[in-house]
Amino acid sequence: MIMRILKLVILIPVALVLILLSVANRHAATLALNPFEPADQALSLTLPFFIFLLIAVMIGVVIGSFATWYAQGRHRKRARDEAFEARKWREEADRQRGRVEDMTTQKLISASR
């Protein structure tokens, strides 16, 4: 419940800022991809400015997400290794428990004779 409220507290202001930026930046802007001749129409793109802003935000989110995922790789590897070791020790404990049960059963059978 707290996470849901926290998400709303963060997402609502971000959405409002994006909407305000979109409304305030509706004029056309040209992105020239040819640095030597900006007037070249073949390598230029004219769109409303807010679209360029939204694309920049999306690219930033993707790059930030990738950087976070990459930085946390060592933690994921350690978690995998520890899970493997925990599984190994759990199997060993089950094997020892079965061995003790077998020994106890054998002792009970031999004691009952």
Helices and strands as residue ranges (DSSP letters): H 2-24, E 28-32, E 44-48, H 49-71, H 73-112
